[in-house]
Amino acid sequence: MSSPVIPTSYQEWQHCITVECGIALTKDFIESRITALQSESDEHTRQFTAKFGPAYKAQVLTWFEQARASV
């Protein structure tokens, strides 16, 4: 099963990260992404926000925080 281009739920997002992209949701990875997503000076965060909007960035941050709670 292929995930949607833009995940709309935690389960879709987790599948996209772990299966489609092959990235383990380790504590270090999660913490690094949370730090980056909270930094408006991070170039990738600015690009992500410009492409998907601040509401989706906030949603993804929430999913990373949810993942952090489960590791």
C-alpha positions as a Markdown table, in Angstrom:
| # | Residue | x | y | z |
|---|---|---|---|---|
| 1 | Met | 0.0 | 0.0 | 0.0 |
| 2 | Ser | 1.4 | 3.4 | -0.9 |
| 3 | Ser | 0.8 | 6.3 | 1.4 |
| 4 | Pro | -0.8 | 9.6 | 0.2 |
| 5 | Val | 1.6 | 12.2 | -1.1 |
| 6 | Ile | 0.8 | 14.4 | 1.9 |
| 7 | Pro | 0.0 | 12.4 | 5.0 |
| 8 | Thr | -3.2 | 13.5 | 6.7 |
| 9 | Ser | -3.0 | 11.4 | 9.9 |
| 10 | Tyr | -0.3 | 10.2 | 12.3 |
| 11 | Gln | -0.6 | 6.7 | 10.9 |
| 12 | Glu | -0.1 | 7.9 | 7.3 |
| 13 | Trp | 2.8 | 10.1 | 8.4 |
| 14 | Gln | 4.5 | 7.3 | 10.4 |
| 15 | His | 4.1 | 4.9 | 7.4 |
| 16 | Cys | 5.6 | 7.5 | 5.1 |
| 17 | Ile | 8.6 | 8.1 | 7.3 |
| 18 | Thr | 9.3 | 4.5 | 8.4 |
| 19 | Val | 8.2 | 2.5 | 5.4 |
| 20 | Glu | 8.2 | 4.7 | 2.3 |
| 21 | Cys | 11.4 | 6.6 | 3.3 |
| 22 | Gly | 13.0 | 3.9 | 5.4 |
| 23 | Ile | 13.8 | 6.2 | 8.3 |
| 24 | Ala | 13.7 | 4.9 | 11.8 |
| 25 | Leu | 11.9 | 7.1 | 14.3 |
| 26 | Thr | 14.7 | 7.1 | 16.8 |
| 27 | Lys | 14.9 | 9.4 | 19.8 |
| 28 | Asp | 17.8 | 11.3 | 18.2 |
| 29 | Phe | 16.1 | 11.7 | 14.8 |
| 30 | Ile | 12.8 | 12.8 | 16.4 |
| 31 | Glu | 14.6 | 15.4 | 18.7 |
| 32 | Ser | 16.6 | 16.8 | 15.7 |
| 33 | Arg | 13.4 | 17.2 | 13.6 |
| 34 | Ile | 11.5 | 18.9 | 16.5 |
| 35 | Thr | 14.4 | 21.3 | 17.0 |
| 36 | Ala | 14.6 | 22.1 | 13.3 |
| 37 | Leu | 10.8 | 22.5 | 13.0 |
| 38 | Gln | 10.8 | 24.9 | 15.9 |
| 39 | Ser | 13.5 | 27.1 | 14.4 |
| 40 | Glu | 12.4 | 29.7 | 11.9 |
| 41 | Ser | 16.1 | 30.3 | 11.1 |
| 42 | Asp | 16.4 | 26.7 | 9.8 |
| 43 | Glu | 16.5 | 26.9 | 6.0 |
| 44 | His | 14.7 | 23.6 | 5.5 |
| 45 | Thr | 12.0 | 24.7 | 7.9 |
| 46 | Arg | 11.5 | 27.9 | 6.0 |
| 47 | Gln | 11.3 | 25.9 | 2.7 |
| 48 | Phe | 8.9 | 23.4 | 4.3 |
| 49 | Thr | 6.6 | 26.2 | 5.6 |
| 50 | Ala | 6.7 | 28.0 | 2.3 |
| 51 | Lys | 5.7 | 24.8 | 0.5 |
| 52 | Phe | 3.1 | 23.4 | 2.9 |
| 53 | Gly | 2.0 | 26.3 | 5.1 |
| 54 | Pro | 2.4 | 27.0 | 8.8 |
| 55 | Ala | -0.7 | 24.9 | 9.7 |
| 56 | Tyr | 0.8 | 21.8 | 8.2 |
| 57 | Lys | 4.2 | 22.5 | 9.7 |
| 58 | Ala | 2.4 | 22.7 | 13.1 |
| 59 | Gln | 0.7 | 19.4 | 12.4 |
| 60 | Val | 4.0 | 17.6 | 11.5 |
| 61 | Leu | 5.5 | 19.0 | 14.7 |
| 62 | Thr | 2.6 | 17.5 | 16.6 |
| 63 | Trp | 3.2 | 14.2 | 15.0 |
| 64 | Phe | 6.9 | 14.3 | 15.9 |
| 65 | Glu | 6.0 | 15.1 | 19.5 |
| 66 | Gln | 3.5 | 12.2 | 19.4 |
| 67 | Ala | 6.3 | 9.9 | 18.1 |
| 68 | Arg | 8.6 | 11.2 | 20.9 |
| 69 | Ala | 6.1 | 10.2 | 23.5 |
| 70 | Ser | 6.1 | 6.6 | 22.2 |
| 71 | Val | 9.9 | 6.0 | 22.1 |
